[in-house]
Amino acid sequence: MAKKKTAKTDAATWCVWIGPGIRGVIQYGQVFPVPREDAKGVLPEKIAALWDEGANALLVGPDELPAARIAAKTEGSALWKLARKLAEKAARK
């Protein structure tokens, strides 16, 4: 009998963009195969430029993903407000 292979992922090896999709720049749910701390180097230039303004909060690891996705889509939450603000700034640049 063949052994079933299971995918084992390390929680610190990838992160997901939960901010708004910006046409031609980044899309909602885009996965980056690097830890969150190293993601600034692989983000599109327009988003990396907004890193210190809060873009890093919209990039989450697998442990935070379920709660952060809900918060980012809940109108009036801090993540929702941040996502709207960054979308406006990225669209202007």
C-alpha angles and dihedrals in degrees: 000000000000119000116245112240116224125197110242114195128187110227092223097055102077143027138193132224109233095173123103122297112250114198112250093004114061138338131222111264095021110159122219117199094220134082115271092250091059097040097096089077094056099040120104112270095250092054095041088055088060094049095109092045092063107282088123090066090061092057109080138178125233095266093057097037104096096048094039093051090054092046092049091054096043108099112238097019120128093250091048092052092046092050092052092047093050092046090056093048094046091049091054095050 
